[in-house]
Amino acid sequence: MRLLSRLSLVLTGARGVLASCTAGECPDAVRDAKDAEPSLLQLHHQGSLGAPQTDRILGQVASEWTAVRAWTCVSASTRTDQATAASPHVAWAALLARRRARILSRPPAWWNAAPGWRCAWVSMAAVKPSATAASNSVQPAARRRATTSTRLDDMFPAAAASRNAQETGTWMASGRTGASTSAGWGSTTPTSTPPPDYLDIAASARGVRGNDGELSDNYYLVIGDNGGCAGGCDGCCGWQWQVANKMKEYVRNRKAANPRSTLLFILLVGDNFYWTGASPGRFDATWKSVYQELADYPWFVILGNHDFGNDDPDCLCPFFHERARCTAADATAAGCGGAKPYSIANQSYACNQLNADKGGVDGDLRRNFHIPDFTFFYTIPELDFELIGLDYNWYDRHGIGGNGYGPSGGGRGVAKSCGGVERVEDSLARLRDASNKILDERAKAAAWTNYALISHYPDWAQEGINLRHKFLQGMHQEQAAQKRVLNFYGHTHIQQCDRHADEEDPNLCTDILTGGAGGCCGDKPAGFVAVTWNKDGKMTNECFLEKDCTIWEWSLLQDNATRSAAKPTNVRAEGKQEVCHNTVDDPRCPGYAGPLKL
């Protein structure tokens, strides 16, 4: 062990395995592992993570000394001088440098599989940022990078050789397959087309598979910005309950008017857990206990900016605190895609809201709350329908956690977990690219008539990009004319029709702002959307802004099965202060950048 403790060894970069051998000197077991084992700092993708990204991480560290340890393997016959001489030739992948923390990485699974090789934790030279680096917060970015790069080049000469290596890999657009979905950052081609309707929703649908009734008996609901209970503002839970009760009433009344009425699923367009994401236990307090019988139906969900917050800090950088991993070796596992995975790229996960088989929290209680991956699609052929879930939180990268990364910011813990704001933004950019990719791929496929797009942001919040238009532009013009595409989003906390763009039905609202589910912040009109199928088999809005699905004034008294409490009709002065302390998504708050609400 003394031999190992003296070695100045680092992580191998090209394949991401912690080993001290060069390509020609590794035993077969170690060499094979170099090809299979991903880097701990893979940034959700398979590719080369070079020194510039390492600099970015270390550049976030202030003036503390950072003791670095790594799991390292050497041949039992290697002499100290040989290992030390070889170490400059070992590529530098990246080390997470945390303030007042040691670097701890998981031992590679193969460490004891190679006879004649020994592995141990090796203490490396402590890193102390220079005096100029200690003032990173006021330095220009280029100067910060140069300062850090010089320090790393002095310590690790091999880093300089790969400094200009380009980082490869992009988010793989994900599709649900079998019992779950697989995503990968780095794969560029799906390995197969995912099988449709893995939840067998069509089995209960009317007018298909020989089931009695008409297509118009079927419907689904859409809400957004709902998760105020147990984490939001003073009045948010009461407002959320009022919208939830309105939804339950709608389902009951529709059933009473038509005994064949069938709710198929519910869509949720983000900001599911205010203020800063889902912590363990929130699925009961914020979702199941509030929506009650509605939680017995499938929910398909994407994430908003508040969902990437301090209560779920590892979601964007899971490789540091990995809970689940999908690789080619376990591609048939339920959480990684089942029998026909959409992607088998190496991918790690550590997000509370993702499905439980992807590392999500609260187990079986939330089994109907489906986030198979950050971006996904789900197809129901019998209804000529496809849902596409998209993540464009990159456009609100400064509002992660509601108000960013400052001293009291809701995203401060995310930046800390990722090792810096730049790495947060890089992860979000990969999600954006994956969303562009899946939108383009599904447009080219153009296999169905009805499409529902769910994302979090209105056009104004994502540089004017209209996802419905973008999706239809990806098809041949003749195909696009036959499609019925509805575009749902939230972020702004009201119900509003932003566009009527269907040529066949000019009265149909196609771009629907549905952020009024009551989670924040007392805005109105609030409510939800109900969508059904017409006699021609095309989707149409059954209820939107009508009294049966809209709340124009909040009730003073909010009664429900578990509580009865007085709730304000609007945000009081202190309520406004509370809201603006936790979000910039409201027009009353100084940082709000959007248009005025109704």
N, C-alpha and C positions, 0 to 999 in steps of 0.2 A: 504494500500500500504506500510505502514511502516513495517507491519508484513512481507510482501514479501521481502522488501529490505534488511531485516536482515538475510534472510535465506541463508545458504551456500549450495545451491543446484546445482546439475550437471545433465547432460543428462543421460537418461537411455540408457544402452548399448545393452542389448540383443535384443531389438526390435527397438531401435533407436528413441523412442518417448520422447519428452521433458516433463517429468512429475515427480512429487516428491513422488509418491506412490509406495509402495511395492506390490507384486503380490496379496496378500490377502486383501489389503486395498483399491484398486482402485474401483470406481464405474464402472458399466458395460460399459458405453460409453467410459470411459477412457481405460479400460482394452481391449476392442475391438480395440480401436485405436492403442494400443501398438502392437497388432498383425498385423495391416494393414499399419501403417505409417513407411516409411523407414528412416534410419538415414540420416542426412544431410551429413555425411561423409561416405557414403556407398561405396565409391570408385567403382562406377559403378556396384556394385554387391550386392546381398542379402546375408548377412552373418554376422558373429561376427567380429566387428572391435575392437580389444582390445587395451590395453595400449601401447604395443610396437609400434603400428602404431601412436598413439598419441605422444609418445616420439619422433618419427621421425619428426613429424611436429614441435613440440616445439623446437627440437634441432636445427632447422634452424633459430630461432629467436636470434638476437644479444642481446646487453645489455639493450635494452629499456624495460621499464615496459609495460606489455601488460594487459590492462584492459579487463576483460572478462564479457560479459553479455550473458544471455541465456533466452529464453522464458520458463517460468516455471509455472506449475499449481499445486495448492494445494487445499485441502478441506477448505471451509470457516470456519469449526469448528476446524481445526487443530491449536493447540497452538504452539507458537514459540518453546518452549522447545521440544515438540514432533517432530516437523518437523526437528529441528536441530539434534535430536537424531537419527532420521531415515535416515538422509542424508548419513551417511557412508555406509548404506546398498544399496544405489542406485548405480548401476554399472556405471562406467565411460566409455562413448563411445568414444568421441574424441572432442576436440575443435580446431578449426582452429586458430592458433596464428599468427597474421601478425604484422610485424613491424609497430609501430605507428598507430595501428588500433584497434578498438573494434571488438568483435565478434558479429555479427548480423546474426541471422538465422530466417527463415520465421516462423511465428506463425503456429502451427499445425492446420489443417483445422477443427479439432473437438473441439477447445478450449472452445467454448461457448455452446457445445452440452450436457454437463454433469451438471445437476442441482446441485447446492450446491458447485460447484468448481469455483475457481477464478484463472485467469492467468495474468501474468504481466512479463515485463522485469525485471530480477533480476541481480543486480550487484554482481559479485563473487569476491573472493579475487584476487587482482592483482598478476600476476606472474612476478617475476623478476629472470631471469636466474642468476645462481651463477657466481662468477668471473671466475671459470674454464670454465664454459659453454660459456662465452663470447668469448673464443678463440677456438670455435668449429672448425674453418677452419684448425687448425693445430693439433687438437687432433686426436688420433686414433679413429675409429668409435666405438669400444667397450667402450672406456672411455667416449665418448660423450653420448652414450646411458645410461651408468651407472650414469653419472652426472644428466641427465635429469630424469631418473627413480627415483632416490632418492628424487629429488625435488617433483615429482608428488606423490610419496608414502606418503610424509609428508603432503601434502595438501589434498590428496584424498585416504584415506586408502583402499577404495573398489577397487582401481585400482590394488593394489598388489595381491588381491585374484584372479584376472583374468589375471595376467600377462602372464601366460603360455598358455592361451587359443589360439588355433590355428585359424587363419583367414580362413574362408571357402568361397567357391564360385569361379567359373571360368567363363571366357567369354563364353557366349553362341554363337556358330556360327549362323549367321543370314541368313535368307532367305527372299526374297521378297514375300509378299503375298498380294493378293487383290490390293489395291492402294498403299501399302507401305510395309515396312519391320519392324519387331520388333526384337530387340536384348535384351539379358539379361545377366548379369554377375552373376552367381550363380545358374541358372537353368542348369541341366545336360542332360535333355531330351527334344527334340522339342515336342511341343504339337500337331503338325500336319505337314503334308507335304504341302509346299506352292503350290498353284495352279500355273500353268505355264503361261508364256507370258502375264502378266497383261497389257502390253502396246499394245497387239494385233499386234505385229510386223509381224506375219505371214500373216495378212490380205493383206499386200502389197507385199509379197514375190512371186516371179515367180515360176511356176511349182508345187505349192501346193494349196490346197483348190479349185481346179478347175481353178486357175489363169493360163492364157496362159504363154508360155515361158518354159525355162529350169532352173534347179537349178543353173547352171553356170551363169545365168543372175544376180543372187544375189551376193552381196559382202559386206564386211565391212572393215573399215580402223582402224589402230592402230597407236597411237603416244604416246610420253612421254616427260617429261621435257620441257614443252611448254610455261609456263606462264610468259614470260618476260615483256610484255607490262604493263606499269603503276606500275612497282614494281621491275624490274630487273636491269641489268647492262646497260651501255650507249648504246651498240649496240643491246641489247637483243630483243627489240621490233621490230627492222628491220629484224632480223633473224627469229623471230617468224612469221612475216608477209610473208616472202619469202616461208617458208614451208607451211603456210596456203594457199597462192596463188597456190602453187604446188598441194596441195590437191584439191582445187576447179577446177584447170585445168584438173586434172585426172578425176574427176567426169564428167565434161563437155565432155571431149574427149571420155570417155567410152560410154556415152549416144549417142554421135554423131555416134560412130561406131556400136552401138547396141541399137536401140530405146527401147528395153525391159530392158536395164541395170537398176538395182535397188540397190541403196545404202540402206542398212537396218539400220545400226547403226555405231557408232564410239566408240572405246575403248581408254581410257586414263590411263596411268600407273603411274601417280603421279608426284609430283612437278608441280602442276597445277597453282600455284601462287607464283612466286619469289618475294622478297627473303624470306619472313616470313609469308606466308599464305594469305588467302583472308580476306580483310577488306570489310565492306559494300561499294558497288559501283564497286568493282573490276570485278564482273561478266560481266558488260557491257564493261569496258575498256580493259579487258584482254581476254575475251572469245567471247561474242556475236559480238562486233564491229569488231573483227579480223576475225572470222570464218564466219560471215555473214550468207549466205544461208545454210552453213553446220550446223549452230546452230538450224536449223529446224528439224534435225534428232535426234533420241535419242543418248545421250552419256552416257556410263557407266564408272564410274570413281572410282579409289582408291587413297589414299593419300600417298605422299612421305614425306621425312624428312623435306623439306622446308615448307610443308603445315602445319605442327605442329610448328608454329612460333609465334612471338610476335604480329602479326596482328590478330591472332586467339588464344589467350592465354588460353581460358577456355575449349578448345576442349577436352583435355585429362582428365580434372577433372570437369565435368559439375555439380556435386552436389553442388558446391559452388555458381554457378551462373546459376541455372537451367532455361532453356527456354521451354523445352518440357519434358514430362514424359510418359512412357508407363507402365501400370500395368495390372493386370488381369481385373480390373474394366473397363478399356477403351480399351481393346485389339481389339475391333472391329472398333476403330477409324482408319481413313485412314493412319495416320502417324505411327500407331502401329501395322499394319498388316492386317487390314480388317477383313473379316468374318472368316478366318481360320489362325490365327496368328501362326507363326513359334515358337514363344516363348512368354510367358506372364510374364516372370520374371520382377520384378520391376527395371526400368531403367530410368535414366535421361540423357538429352542431352543439349549441349550448344556449337555446332560446326558450324561455318559459312558455311562450304561447304556441310554439310549434306542437304538433301532435305528440302525445306521450311517447310513442315509439320513435320519435326523433329527439327525445330529451326534454320534452315539455313537462310542466308540473301538474299536479292535482289528479293524476291518474284517471281512473275510470269515470270519475264524476264528470269530467269534461269530454267524454268520448264522442259526443255529437258536435263538438266545437272543432272544426276541421281547418287547420292550417298545415297542409301536407308539406309545403315548402314556401319560401318567400314569394315565388312566382310559380304559377301552376295553371293547368286547364283541366276541365272536367266535362265529359261529353255524355249526353243522353240521346242516343240515336232515335228512339221511338218518338221523342218530342222534337226531333230535328233541331237540337239545342246544344250549344256549347258555352260554358262559362270560362272566362279567362281572367285570372287574378294577376295583378301587376303591382310593382313596387317602384314608385318614383320619388321616394323620400329624399333622394339626392338634391332635388330642387328646393327642399327646405332644410338643407344640411346645417344651417345656422340655427334652426329651431328644434333640433333634436331634443327630446325630453320636454318640449314645450317652449323652452327659452334658452337653449344652448349650453355652453360649457363654462360660464362664469362661476364666481365663488358660490352662488346659490342656484346655479343652473341645473335644470332637470336632466341635462345630458353630461354633467361633469363626471359622473361615475363611469359613463360609457367611454369617454375619452381616456380616463385613467385605466380602464380595463384593456383598451385597445393599444395603449402606449402612445397616445397623442391624437390630436384632432385630425391631422392629415390622414392617419390610418382609418379613422372613422369615415371620413369623406371618401377615401379610396374604396372602402367596402360598399358604401352607398352607391358609388359610381358603378360598381360591378353589378349591383342589383338593378340599377337603371339600364345598363347594357343588356342584362338578361331579359328584362322586360321588353326592350326593343326587339330582341331576338325572338322571343316567343310570340310577340305580336306579329312580327313579319312571317314567321313560320306558319302560324295558324291562318294568316291571311292567304298565304300561298296555297295552303291545303284547301281552304274554302269549301269544306265538305258539307256544311250544314246551312240551313236557312236562318236560324235564330241564334244570335250571339248576345250575351250579356258581358260587358266589360266592367270590372270593379277595380278601382284604384282610390287613392285618398284625396287627390287634389283637383280643384277646378283648373280651367285653362290658365287663368291669370296667375296662378301660383306655380306653374311649370312652364314659364317662358312662352305662354300663348299656345302651347301644343294641345291640340284637340285629339284625343286618342281614337275617337270614333272615325274621324276623318283620316287619321294616320292608318288605321286598320283597313278601311275601305280602299285607300290609295294603294295598298299592297296587293290588291286583287286586280284581275282583268275587269275592265269597265262593264262588260256584259254580266259578269258574275256579281259585281257589286250592286247592280241595279235590282237584283233578286233578293238581296239580303235584308233582314230586319235586325238592326244593331242598336242596342240600348246601352248608353254609357252612364254609369253610376259613380258618384264620388261624394265626398263630404268636405271636411276641414273647416269650411265656413258653416256655422252652426244653425242653419235654417233649411227650410224646404223651398226650392225655387226651380222653375223650369228655365234653363239657360238657352235652349235651342230647339226649334222644330225643324228637323232636317230630313225627314223621310219623304221621298218624292211620291210614293204611293199613297201615304196618309199624311197630308200636311198639317193635320191637327194633332198628330202624335208628338208628344215631347220626347225627344231622343237623347238629350244631354241633361241629366237630372242631378241637381244638387240635393242630396238627402243627408245633410249633416245635423238634422234636427231631432235626434233621438233623446235629447235631454241631458246628456252627460256633461255638457258645458254650453253655455254659461247663463242659462235663463233666457236665451234668445228665442224669438218666435217670428214666423210660424214654425212650429215643431211638428214632428210626426214621422210618417214612413210612406213607402210606396208599395202598392199591390199590383202585380203583373200577372196577366193570364194569357191564354191563347184564343184567337178568334176562329171562326169556322173555316178559314183558309189555312189554319195551322201556323199563323204568325203571331208573335207576341204583341200584346197591346197593354197600355196602362189602364188598369181597372179602377184604381183609386190613387189620385195624387192631387193634393191641395183641396180635395173635397172634405166635407165635414167629418165623414166617417174615418178618415185617416190623418186628420190634421188638427192640431191644437193651436188656436189663435190667441187664447188667453189662458195662463196658468191658473189652476184651481188654488184657492187659499188653503183648503184642507185636502190633504192627500191621505186617503184611507186605502189600506191593502191588507192582505192576510196576516202580516206580521207586525205592522206598526200603524199608528195613526198620529200624524204630526202636522202642525201648521207650517206651511211653506210660503215664502214670499212670492208675490206675483212678478217681481223683478229683482235685479241684483241691487241690494242696498249699497250704501257708500262703502262700508267696510267690506262688503262682498266684492265690489269692483276692485278694491285694493288687493284682495286675496286672489282674484282671477288674474289680474295683470302681473302679480308676483310669480305666477306659475305658467303663463302662456302669453304669446304675442299674437294669438290667432283670433283675437276679438277686436272689433273696431274701436272700443273704448280704451284700448291699451296703446301706449306710445309707439311700440314697435310694429303695430299692425300695418301691413303693406298692401292689403287688398281693397276692393271696392266697398262702398257703403252697402250695408244690408238693407233689406226691406224694413 
